[in-house]
Structure formats: structure tokens, C-alpha cells
Amino acid sequence: MITDKKKFIIEVIKGILKLIVAGVFIGYLKEYDLIIALILVAKLTHNVYKDIIKPKNKNWLLLIGMLLTCFGGIVGETWGVANGYWEYHEVSRELPLWLPFAWMYAFYFLYKLELKLIPLLKNKSQKNKIILALILALILPAFGEVITIQLGVWTYYWPYQLFGVPLYAFICLVFVHMLVYTILHYICKKYNIKDLVYN
């Protein structure tokens, strides 16, 4: 199924290391949500310039995906916190300022990782791409959450938890990412846009 297992594993490990760094960064600076937000905005601005504005072939799908994920994530966060399903700690507001940018970066992170991993698949069918996207969306965001939860950024109050992440959260994370995936797939199909991840 994978043409170069070593390269595939190296890319996954690099992705995991980035998640660890991001989780520790947010965990240790959790009470300074404005600082985290400004750093994430700077990083996202750099990425948008590098991947969308600067290249000749503009990848507007990347920006659309980031904005859709941000919207879906914030709707979910607002609903979850308002209903007492989880709570953020050491911030003066219900939702930390960095949250929308973290959701945007989550999409960017998964998209860029998929761009690196898909060429390593023997069969690059849409089915295999969807399976890869499902596996990544199920494991990696939850892994990042485990780190921040253990560092006291927030607490879930839902039952059936694994390292502080409840089963419902796994389902919600996959739902948001796969909903955005589906929307972008249909945009590519409708407007005949070529994208390695979505068609």
C-alpha cells in the first residue's frame, strides 16, 4: 500500500513532533491567550503568503479549507462550552482568543501532511485518500488535544475518555475535518480544480 515506508514514517513522525511542540507551546502559555493568538496569526499569515499569495498557481482551496474549519470549529466550541461539555482554564473568557487560529492551523497541518503522504501511496484512488484522511483526522488532532489537556489548557466533562479525550470528541474532530474534506472535494469536482488531496 505504501511505496516508501521509511519516508512515510519519517513524515508522520515529523508531524507528531510538530504537534508536541504546538501542544507544549499552548500548554505553557495558556494564560496568555492574546500572545498565543498573535503568534498563530503571524504563522498563518506567513503560510498564506508562502502557499497562496506568492506562487503563480494560487491554492485558494487551502484558504477556503482553513476558513471552513475555523467556522465549524468555533461553532462546535461555542456549543460545547455553552452546554458545559468542556471548559478552558486560566483565561478570562469562555473561549481563548487563539482558538479560531488553532482550528485554521489544524486544517493547514493535516492538508500539508496529506500532500506529503499521498504520493507515497501505491494506489492513489479517492478511496485510499479518504481512508488516509480519516486515519489522520482520527489520531493526530486527538493526540494534540491529549498534550494540551495534560498541561491543563482545558477539561472535557464527557464520559468514556482516553487520556482525557472523550469518544465524542474523537467523533466531532473527525466529523469537522471530513465535512470540510467533502465540501472541498465537491468544489474541486464542480469547478474542475485539480488538487492532489481532493481529487
N, C-alpha and C positions, 0 to 999 in steps of 0.2 A: 504493500500500500504506500510506502514511503521510499523515495529513490535514494535519499542520503540521510540515514537515521542520525548520524553524528551531527550533521548541520541542523537537522530538525530539533534535536535535543538541546543543542547549544542555543538556538533561538528561543526555545521555551525557557531555558534557564536564565537567559538574559532578561526575558520578560518578567520572570518571577523576581529576579533581583531588583528590577525597576519598581515592582510592586512593594517590595520590602522597604526600599528607600522612601517611596512616597508615603507608605503607611507609617513609618517611623517619623518622618518629617511632620506629618499631620498630627501624629500622636503626641510628639513632644512640644509642638507649638499650638495645641488645641485651644488654649485660652486666648490666643492672638489670631482670631479668625480673619480680621482685616488683613494682616500681614500674609497669611496663607493665601487669601483671595488675590491679593496684588501679585504675589509670586506666580500663582497659577495663571492669572490674566497675562502676565508677561510671557510665560512659557507658551500659552496658547496663541498669543499674538505672533510670536516668533514662528511657531509651527504653521499658522495660517499663511504668513508671508512666504515661508520656505516652500510649502507644499501646494499653495493655491495661487497666491498673487504673483510670485516671481516666475514660475515655469510658464513656457509658451502654452502648453496644454493645461488649462485650468481644471483642477479637480473639484468642481463645485459640489459633487456628491459628498465629499469629506466634510465640507462646511454644513450641508443640509443634514447629514447624519449627526454631527455634533449638536446642532440646534434642536433636532427632533429628540435626541437622547436627553438633552438638558431639559426640554419641556416635559417629557414623560417622567423623568426622574424627579423633577420638582413637584409635579402633580402628585406622584406617589409619596414623596417625602412629606408634603403638606398634609395629605390624608393620614399617613401613618402617625405622625407626631400629634395631630389634632385629635386622633382617636386613642392616643396613649399606647400605641403598639411599640413605639421606641422613643427614646429621649436622648438628646445631645447634652453633654456635660461641659461645665466650665465656660459657657458662653452666655452672654446677657440676653440672647434672643432665642426663640424656639428653634430656628434653623440657622446654622452658621453661614456667614457670608460666602465662604469658599465653596459651598455645596453645588451651585449650578455649574461652576467651572470644573469641579471634580467629575461631575456627570459627563460634561463635554470631553474631558480628557480621557475618561473611561472608554468612550466611543473611539476616540483617536487611537488610543493604545491598542484596542482589540483589532481595529481596522488595519493598522500598520503591521501588527503581528500576523494577521491573516495574509497580508500581502507577501510576507516573507515565507510563510509556511505552505501556501497553496502551490507555488512552483515545485515544492519537494514532494507533492503527491503524485503517485504514478498515474492515477486516473483523476483528472481534474473536472469530473462531472459536477453538475449543480448539486446533486445528491450528496456527494462527498464533501463539497464546500459547506453545505448546510450542516452536515454531521460535525465537521471541524468547528464551525461557528458555534454550534450547540455545546460542544465539549468545552471550548474556551470560555463561553459565556457562563457555563455552569460552575467551572472551577476557579478561574482567575479572579473575577470580581469578589467572590466569596472569600478567597484567600486574602485579598487586600483588606476585606472587612474584618477578618479574624485578627489581623495585626492591629488595626485601629481600635477594635473592641477591647483587645487585651491591654492596650495602652490607655483605656478609659475615655475614648472620644465619645462613644455612645453606648447605650444598652438596649437590647431588644427585650420585650416582655412577652413575646410569643413563645409557646412551648415547643418541644421537640428540637432542641438546639444541639448543634455540633460546634464545639469551640466558641460558643456564644452566638453563632449564626443559626437562626431557626429555619426549618424546612420551608416555611412560607417565603422567607427572604430569598432562598435559592430559586424558588419558583418565580418570584417577582423580578429578580435580576435577569433570569433567562427570558421572561416574557418581554420586558422592556427592550432588551438587546435584539431579540428575534423579531419583534414588531417593527423596529427600525430597519432591520435587515430586509424584512418582507417589503416594506414601503420602498426602500431604495432599489430592490430587485425589480419591482413593478415600474418605477421611474425609468430605470435603465431599459426595460423592455418596451415601454410606451414611446420613449424618445430615442430609441436605438443608440443608447450610450454604451460604449464598451468599457467595462470595468472588470478587472481580474477577479474581484471578490464577488460581485453581484450578478455576473452572467458568464 
